[in-house]
Amino acid sequence: MFLSALEADRDAFTARHPKVTADTDGARILPSVPMKPESEDPVHRLHEQVTRLARS
């Protein structure tokens, strides 16, 4: 399984989202994508990995 993440610096992100007040130098965006039915089983493992990465 692969997880893609987009990164945007403060200026690029706030230019696209002017109502957001920047409180850091950049943002990491995890895009939402539809899943195939056969991908459903490993979702819990993937969710745990993403949660662990977000906390680090």
Rosetta silent file (secondary structure, phi, psi, omega in degrees, C-alpha in Angstrom):
SEQUENCE: MFLSALEADRDAFTARHPKVTADTDGARILPSVPMKPESEDPVHRLHEQVTRLARS
SCORE:     score description
SCORE:     0.000 S_00000001
   1 L     0.000  147.731  179.783    0.000    0.000    0.000 S_00000001
   2 L  -123.514  145.634  177.040    1.126    3.512   -0.686 S_00000001
   3 L  -124.965  121.517  179.134    0.267    6.725    1.061 S_00000001
   4 L   -98.939  147.036  177.295    0.849    9.978   -0.745 S_00000001
   5 L  -135.348  133.698  176.350    1.334   13.261    1.033 S_00000001
   6 E   -99.827  144.255  177.534    1.416   16.700   -0.504 S_00000001
   7 E  -120.840  141.049  178.173    3.450   19.450    1.102 S_00000001
   8 E  -138.134  136.724  175.873    2.835   23.185    0.834 S_00000001
   9 E   -76.178  172.379 -175.256    4.732   26.038    2.420 S_00000001
  10 H   -53.006  -48.785 -176.652    2.906   28.717    4.409 S_00000001
  11 H   -65.222  -43.036 -179.615    2.459   31.103    1.460 S_00000001
  12 H   -65.023  -40.910 -178.284    1.244   28.458   -0.983 S_00000001
  13 H   -69.257  -47.888 -177.715   -1.258   27.034    1.497 S_00000001
  14 H   -70.283  -23.938  175.254   -2.718   30.349    2.667 S_00000001
  15 H   -65.358  -34.494 -179.319   -2.940   31.593   -0.944 S_00000001
  16 H   -88.831  -19.373 -178.019   -5.311   28.694   -1.654 S_00000001
  17 L  -133.855   72.019 -173.174   -7.088   28.869    1.730 S_00000001
  18 L   -63.984  -17.956  179.112   -7.258   32.578    2.667 S_00000001
  19 L   -82.612   -7.110 -179.200   -9.604   31.996    5.632 S_00000001
  20 L   -88.536  133.704  174.392   -6.957   29.861    7.353 S_00000001
  21 L   -93.338  119.025 -178.042   -4.616   31.538    9.826 S_00000001
  22 L   -71.660  130.691  176.942   -1.140   30.063    9.423 S_00000001
  23 L  -125.151   12.352  178.115    0.448   28.944   12.690 S_00000001
  24 L  -153.182  173.782 -175.526    3.359   26.994   11.202 S_00000001
  25 L   -78.457  -15.682 -178.210    5.770   27.171    8.255 S_00000001
  26 E  -166.217 -179.613 -179.468    3.954   24.607    6.123 S_00000001
  27 E  -138.651  149.132  174.457    1.295   21.960    5.813 S_00000001
  28 E  -116.257  125.085 -175.462    1.183   18.296    4.889 S_00000001
  29 E  -111.235  127.634  175.622   -1.975   17.215    3.088 S_00000001
  30 L  -103.714  107.943 -176.763   -3.138   13.606    2.958 S_00000001
  31 L   -69.444  146.786  176.663   -5.499   13.285   -0.010 S_00000001
  32 L   -93.468  131.270  179.994   -8.638   11.254    0.314 S_00000001
  33 L  -133.921  148.743  177.030   -9.147    8.640   -2.391 S_00000001
  34 L   -64.697  146.795 -179.937  -11.815    5.995   -2.977 S_00000001
  35 L  -104.664  146.247  171.801  -10.839    2.493   -1.914 S_00000001
  36 L   -78.294  149.683 -179.476  -11.265   -0.720   -3.815 S_00000001
  37 H   -54.683  -35.756 -178.941  -13.190   -3.387   -1.887 S_00000001
  38 H   -71.567  -10.938  177.829  -10.087   -5.597   -1.685 S_00000001
  39 H   -89.140   -6.301 -175.824   -8.256   -2.778    0.120 S_00000001
  40 L   -63.900  -39.309 -176.404  -10.718   -2.754    2.994 S_00000001
  41 L   -58.848  -46.034 -177.541   -9.011   -5.457    5.080 S_00000001
  42 L   -81.218    6.282 -176.705   -5.683   -3.643    5.612 S_00000001
  43 H   -59.522  -41.694 -178.180   -7.360   -0.306    6.471 S_00000001
  44 H   -62.613  -42.140  178.562   -6.968   -0.770   10.234 S_00000001
  45 H   -64.886  -43.245  179.346   -3.240   -1.445    9.886 S_00000001
  46 H   -64.252  -41.984  178.739   -2.820    1.541    7.561 S_00000001
  47 H   -60.873  -42.401  178.019   -4.794    3.775    9.935 S_00000001
  48 H   -61.674  -41.862  179.630   -2.520    2.758   12.824 S_00000001
  49 H   -64.572  -43.918  179.861    0.566    3.561   10.746 S_00000001
  50 H   -64.242  -42.289  178.478   -0.762    6.992    9.715 S_00000001
  51 H   -62.092  -43.248  178.464   -1.706    7.786   13.313 S_00000001
  52 H   -62.204  -43.039  178.728    1.763    6.778   14.514 S_00000001
  53 H   -65.112  -39.021 -179.149    3.407    8.952   11.826 S_00000001
  54 H   -66.098  -30.231 -179.632    1.194   11.930   12.666 S_00000001
  55 H   -81.511  -17.194 -176.847    2.233   11.750   16.311 S_00000001
  56 L   -84.941    0.000    0.000    5.957   11.637   15.545 S_00000001
